[in-house]
Amino acid sequence: MNVNTVALAADHAGFELKNRLAAAVRERGLEPLDLGCHSTDSVDYPDMAALLAEALADGRATRGVLVCGTGIGISIAANRAPHIRCGLCHDVTTARLTREHNDANVLALGARIVGVGVALDCLDAFLDTAYEGGRHARRVDKLARGGG
């Protein structure tokens, strides 16, 4: 498992924000794994989420960031993979809590919903926050088993 690599993927709506986030990952001394897309040409967000899920499954990265227009579709797509816990976040508090309480390994953002500054703050909170465990572990374990 490559703990110093953060996988990033986006659809066309999230292309520019993904690039800004990749630069921020690099500035933190981590290695961004850019899985695309690589232009504003239309692509399907489920395909981009699948690429990121594959990168986490095969150990190329342990954490990821997904971006689409709202963050909704790409987070739904990502959460179909059993090893993914993707949190759609709109602010620093949700980014912190998705790590602390849900042990999320993927952050989803909506490029048309949050500004660049908020997105960068969410990235920092997501990368800097540890999973709390404790009272949350029972619930996260249920997620790992596929439900309740």
C-alpha positions in Angstrom: 0.0 0.0 0.0 1.3 3.4 -1.0 0.4 5.7 1.9 2.1 8.7 0.4 0.1 8.6 -2.8 -3.3 10.3 -3.1 -5.4 9.2 -6.1 -7.4 11.9 -7.9 -10.1 11.5 -10.6 -12.7 13.8 -12.0 -15.2 14.1 -14.8 -15.1 17.1 -17.2 -16.9 19.4 -14.7 -14.3 18.7 -12.1 -11.2 18.7 -14.3 -9.9 22.2 -13.3 -10.5 21.7 -9.6 -8.9 18.2 -9.7 -5.8 19.8 -11.1 -5.7 22.4 -8.3 -6.1 19.7 -5.7 -3.4 17.6 -7.3 -1.0 20.6 -7.0 -2.0 21.0 -3.4 -1.3 17.3 -2.7 2.2 17.7 -4.3 2.8 20.9 -2.2 2.1 18.8 0.9 5.0 16.5 -0.1 2.6 13.7 -1.1 2.4 12.1 -4.6 -0.7 12.8 -6.6 -1.9 9.9 -8.8 -3.9 11.7 -11.5 -6.3 9.2 -13.0 -8.0 11.7 -15.2 -9.9 13.1 -16.9 -7.2 15.1 -18.7 -9.4 17.8 -20.4 -12.8 19.3 -20.3 -14.1 16.8 -23.0 -17.1 15.0 -21.7 -16.5 11.8 -19.7 -18.8 9.7 -17.5 -18.3 10.1 -13.7 -19.0 6.4 -13.0 -16.0 5.5 -15.1 -13.8 8.0 -13.2 -14.9 6.7 -9.9 -14.2 3.1 -11.0 -10.6 4.1 -11.9 -10.1 5.5 -8.5 -11.7 2.5 -6.8 -9.3 0.3 -8.8 -6.3 2.3 -7.7 -7.2 1.9 -4.0 -8.0 -1.8 -4.5 -4.6 -2.6 -6.0 -2.6 -0.5 -3.5 -1.4 2.3 -5.8 -2.9 4.7 -3.2 -4.7 4.5 0.2 -6.7 7.7 -0.1 -8.5 9.4 -2.9 -10.3 12.5 -4.1 -13.1 12.6 -6.6 -14.6 15.6 -8.3 -17.7 16.1 -10.5 -20.1 19.0 -10.9 -22.0 18.4 -7.7 -20.0 15.6 -6.1 -23.2 13.6 -5.8 -23.0 11.3 -8.8 -19.3 10.5 -8.4 -19.7 9.7 -4.7 -22.6 7.4 -5.4 -20.6 5.6 -8.0 -17.5 5.3 -5.8 -19.5 3.9 -2.9 -20.6 1.0 -5.0 -17.1 -0.5 -4.5 -17.1 -2.4 -1.2 -13.6 -1.1 -0.1 -14.6 2.5 -0.6 -16.0 4.8 2.0 -16.5 8.1 0.1 -17.8 11.2 1.9 -19.3 14.0 -0.1 -18.2 17.2 1.7 -19.1 20.8 1.3 -17.0 22.4 4.1 -14.2 21.8 6.5 -16.4 20.4 9.2 -17.9 17.6 7.0 -14.4 16.8 5.6 -13.1 16.4 9.2 -16.0 14.4 10.4 -16.1 12.1 7.4 -12.6 11.0 8.5 -13.1 11.1 12.3 -16.5 9.3 12.3 -16.7 7.3 9.1 -13.0 6.5 8.3 -13.6 7.7 4.8 -10.8 6.9 2.4 -12.2 9.0 -0.4 -13.2 12.7 -0.4 -15.8 13.8 -3.0 -16.3 17.5 -3.9 -18.6 19.3 -6.2 -16.7 21.8 -8.5 -19.9 23.7 -9.1 -20.9 23.8 -5.4 -17.7 24.7 -3.5 -15.1 27.3 -4.4 -11.5 26.5 -4.8 -10.6 27.9 -1.4 -13.2 25.7 0.4 -12.1 22.7 -1.7 -8.5 23.2 -0.6 -9.5 23.6 3.0 -11.6 20.4 2.7 -8.6 18.5 1.3 -6.4 19.7 4.2 -8.9 18.6 6.7 -9.4 15.2 5.0 -5.7 14.5 4.8 -4.9 15.8 8.3 -7.6 14.1 10.2 -7.3 10.6 11.7 -10.1 8.1 12.2 -11.3 8.3 15.8 -12.4 4.7 16.1 -14.0 4.0 19.5 -17.7 4.5 19.5 -17.6 4.8 15.7 -15.9 1.5 15.0 -19.1 -0.6 15.4 -20.8 1.4 12.6 -17.8 1.4 10.3 -17.5 -2.3 10.8 -21.1 -2.7 9.7 -20.3 -0.7 6.5 -17.4 -3.1 5.8 -19.8 -6.0 6.1 -22.2 -4.5 3.6 -24.8 -2.9 5.7 -26.5 -3.1 9.1 
